[in-house]
């Protein structure tokens, strides 16, 4: 029995002796997720043992492993929600290989002959069987328009993707199990008070690293986490740390807006930990005209917003280039596009810039 399956069995044993899942929906969601994770492990073992040069068998196994990994990630989310009523323990935004599974599976297995993207464009997948091997998938996507077409080439290292899934799955199983055991043993020192003080301090012009670190330490101690955790709460704290140290005088009002936005996200997560309803408390902050104008521009031209918060998306640079063409001499739009390009290798900063699109307007 592999390491992951042993960790799955721990849950079943715990459910036999303790009354952890009294809600029927949680029980069935958790049980289904655990069984699915075991099935995915079996399919991974089958794929790794079934190496072949015969193209039909190779394609069948490649298609199968892509679907299996896609389902596995979904089952991790299901387990997190079933046990903790939150999806915080799973965060593919911090794992490029797991995030890529979604794109590759949809391109190659899900909708290869007609993939509809969020901007209503349609893509077509063409596998390169001369270059594809058992552990390396090679394909291209063509997205035609009236006068041109975008063609992107893709190479997927399937062993690297499997390894990444197995490592993340093992870590998430550990964290959810610890959280299940510790969920009801949190001290009475509320997290929300610290988060609200972050907001008040920032209103007074203070970036309070000390309070931010205190929240992080309390949370990690409460749920037995370490610095390598991809937990969403830790991820939000790390985002705020990144924003605090991000220096860009030309776009300072955008950064100020994003800091307030992430503080509010962190505060609402703290409310959930404390099991308190503070929805009547409004953390007020202004949305800069720059942000409003940029979001309006993107929506007016039917640009896929989801691409702009993910520098690993295969069309990320193509979309920025197209936006530059459309913007022409609109300096405000071009400058923000340049902000994206300057930070194109920093996944966290690109995600944060993409948070501008949460503005409803």
Buried (B, 14 or more C-beta within 10 A) or exposed (E): EEEBBEBBEBBEEBBEEEEBBEEEEBBEBBBBBBEBBBBBBEBBEEBBEBEEEEEEEBBEBBBBBBBBBBBBBBBBBBBBBBBBEBBBBBBBBBBBBBBBBBBBBBBBBBBBEEBEBEBEBBBBBEBEEEEBEBBBBBBBBEBEEEEEEBBBEBEBBBEBBBEBBBBBBBBBBBBBBBBBBEBEEBEEEBBBEBBBBBBEBBEEEEBBEEBBEBBBEBBBEBBBBEEEBBBBBBBBBBBBBBBBEBEEEEBEBBBBBBBBBBBBBBBBBBBBBBEEEBEEEEBEBEBBEBBEBBBEBBEEEEBBBEBBBBBBBBBBBBBBBBBBEBBEEBEEBBBBBBBBBEBEEBBBBBBBBBBBBEBEE
